[in-house]
Amino acid sequence: MAEPSLAPTIQKMLFGLGDCKKPLEATSYIIEEYLRQQLDYIVYQAQACGGQGCEEITVKNILFLLRNNSVRLQRVYHYFDMKSKQQEITGSIIGGTATSDKDIEADLKSFFNGNKKSRNLNVKQQILEFIDEFKIKIDSEFFDEAKHERLVRQNELSIEQSKEDYLAFEQSRTVSFDVSWRQKTTKNKREFNEWLQIKLKNNPGVSLLTTTAYELLQYLSKEIVAQIVDCVLQLRADAKVQTISSSDFTSSANNLGPKPEMFSIMPDEVHEVMRRCQYLHNKPFHNVSYCILF
């Protein structure tokens, strides 16, 4: 029986993260391997946070690794906050408990009064407890610059797309390692959990992960993939600036010719991004003892 692979899921999400319409299969397998290395390190460090005799790895253990990155912590909080609200609303209305306009109105009032709970409230509550314990301030008007840049890039990519391409792009943006809200299935979630258990079978911490810790890792995994794509596109932008500034080309910007067509992210580009990340962390190549999210 073949081992499970996240490469097909990664390949589907790359278009929505900034790659071309048909991402390379080879690139998705390379990213999958780097994702495995990153998660292996996260689980190992999260278990270490629990000290000797650690019996379970919780959301708080993982959040402790992010304690010095307030931007990342706020992004995690806002994600699970919005997700819990979405599931509470859609769960009551689409799930069948609301059968009339009055029922819908009553469910919405109940939701906004905080009387309903969802499975993500556990994750959100643990995040709130961690934030309170470490006196981390959550800004309701927090501006996520990196996420904003992603949205701007996605908007620019969608402007010139045909209807068919835009529908494919929009669908790619919704792909994740968590529950598929479009099909209302847990297929991606099950695949991710099985993949993690098999790929990290030599890591004793994987058997200690709680259900909510798995949920947090599902979210962080897409963040890792998105960060790799962000770095590759930044690498291209830096190379383009250097090429223009070092040339003897003196024509005006209007004579630079048409905008070049977007081409697939190459495996070598992913390798170069990770090499630079390892250099910034002062670690030798192929010695994965860091995480690009920390």
Secondary structure, DSSP 8 states (H G I E B T S, - for coil): -----SHHHHHHHHHHHTS-SS--HHHHHHHHHHHHHHHHHHHHHHHHHT-TT---B-HHHHHHHTTT-HHHHHHHHHHHHHHHHHHHHHHHHTTTS--SHHHHHHHHHHHHTT----HHHHHHHHHHHHHHHTT----TT---HHHHHHHHHHHHHHHT--HHHHHHHHHHHT--SS-BTTTTB-HHHHHHHHHHHHHTTT-GGGGGB-HHHHHHHHHHHHHHHHHHHHHHHHHHHHHHHHHHHHS-----GGGS-S--------HHHHHHHHHHHHHHTT--TT-----TT-
